[in-house]
Amino acid sequence: MPPRSSTSARVLAPAALVACAALLLFVLATSGGGDADKGGDKANGSQTQTSKSSRPRRRRAQRPQGGTYTVKAGDTLGSISEKTGVGVEQLQELNPQLDPQALGSGQKLKLRE
């Protein structure tokens, strides 16, 4: 017997591929970052205004009372810089023994001379 051609499989396979691609695009479009709705279309220069109550509040960098900072678990030089208002470069200059990759909880850092 000669092999029978399966026309239904030839039609259904590309149709299933197109359907999966459309579903994937739909899922990506609807579940995306969420930030696109907040900032507007920046490429066209238009932005939507947000009310003051929905904006995240920015904390000002507060310098601690003393001239030192005690490292807490999970701190990085960047986060310490943001918390104290002292630049990363200045922290490294004031603390030459400091290894940024090995910050230990409880370690004291100089913030000024």
C-alpha positions as semicolon CSV with decimal commas, in nm:
position;residue;x (nm);y (nm);z (nm)
1;M;0,000;0,000;0,000
2;P;0,131;0,345;-0,082
3;P;0,175;0,586;0,214
4;R;-0,131;0,800;0,264
5;S;-0,073;1,174;0,292
6;S;-0,214;1,330;0,603
7;T;-0,362;1,658;0,488
8;S;-0,527;1,732;0,821
9;A;-0,190;1,721;1,001
10;R;-0,040;1,949;0,738
11;V;-0,311;2,204;0,801
12;L;-0,343;2,170;1,179
13;A;0,028;2,192;1,264
14;P;0,083;2,544;1,123
15;A;-0,254;2,655;1,261
16;A;-0,154;2,532;1,609
17;L;0,180;2,711;1,580
18;V;0,010;3,039;1,488
19;A;-0,239;2,998;1,772
20;C;0,042;2,937;2,025
21;A;0,233;3,241;1,901
22;A;-0,079;3,458;1,928
23;L;-0,144;3,331;2,280
24;L;0,215;3,401;2,383
25;L;0,195;3,757;2,249
26;F;-0,133;3,812;2,429
27;V;0,007;3,689;2,761
28;L;0,319;3,904;2,727
29;A;0,118;4,212;2,635
30;T;-0,128;4,183;2,923
31;S;0,102;4,072;3,204
32;G;0,399;4,298;3,129
33;G;0,592;4,531;3,358
34;G;0,304;4,756;3,454
35;D;0,540;5,057;3,445
36;A;0,443;5,133;3,086
37;D;0,101;5,253;3,201
38;K;0,247;5,474;3,474
39;G;0,510;5,661;3,273
40;G;0,325;5,708;2,947
41;D;0,489;5,680;2,609
42;K;0,830;5,837;2,662
43;A;0,933;5,784;2,300
44;N;0,660;6,026;2,190
45;G;0,727;6,265;2,477
46;S;0,384;6,231;2,634
47;Q;0,355;6,131;2,995
48;T;0,057;6,075;3,216
49;Q;0,039;6,272;3,537
50;T;0,025;6,084;3,862
51;S;-0,129;6,221;4,174
52;K;0,093;6,304;4,468
53;S;-0,059;6,028;4,678
54;S;0,039;5,755;4,430
55;R;0,402;5,863;4,399
56;P;0,652;5,678;4,613
57;R;0,801;5,903;4,875
58;R;1,172;5,963;4,849
59;R;1,362;5,965;5,170
60;R;1,635;6,218;5,205
61;A;1,974;6,080;5,287
62;Q;2,027;6,144;5,656
63;R;2,372;6,165;5,799
64;P;2,400;5,976;6,123
65;Q;2,482;6,177;6,434
66;G;2,827;6,023;6,476
67;G;3,108;6,000;6,227
68;T;3,070;5,624;6,184
69;Y;2,818;5,381;6,038
70;T;2,764;5,026;6,162
71;V;2,713;4,783;5,876
72;K;2,388;4,584;5,890
73;A;2,312;4,251;5,725
74;G;2,251;4,296;5,352
75;D;2,420;4,637;5,331
76;T;2,627;4,727;5,026
77;L;2,846;5,031;4,972
78;G;2,575;5,172;4,746
79;S;2,302;5,132;5,006
80;I;2,524;5,275;5,279
81;S;2,602;5,570;5,052
82;E;2,230;5,633;4,999
83;K;2,152;5,605;5,371
84;T;2,431;5,833;5,486
85;G;2,466;6,078;5,200
86;V;2,839;6,000;5,169
87;G;2,958;5,900;4,823
88;V;3,091;5,551;4,755
89;E;3,430;5,687;4,652
90;Q;3,455;5,890;4,972
91;L;3,364;5,584;5,181
92;Q;3,646;5,393;5,013
93;E;3,894;5,678;5,071
94;L;3,800;5,712;5,439
95;N;3,818;5,334;5,492
96;P;4,123;5,206;5,301
97;Q;4,108;4,866;5,474
98;L;3,752;4,818;5,344
99;D;3,679;4,527;5,111
100;P;3,345;4,612;4,943
101;Q;3,285;4,245;4,859
102;A;3,325;4,132;5,220
103;L;3,124;4,375;5,430
104;G;3,047;4,219;5,765
105;S;2,752;4,287;5,989
106;G;2,868;4,502;6,282
107;Q;3,168;4,644;6,095
108;K;3,223;5,017;6,161
109;L;3,285;5,256;5,872
110;K;3,417;5,612;5,900
111;L;3,191;5,869;5,737
112;R;3,415;6,172;5,782
113;E;3,760;6,259;5,903
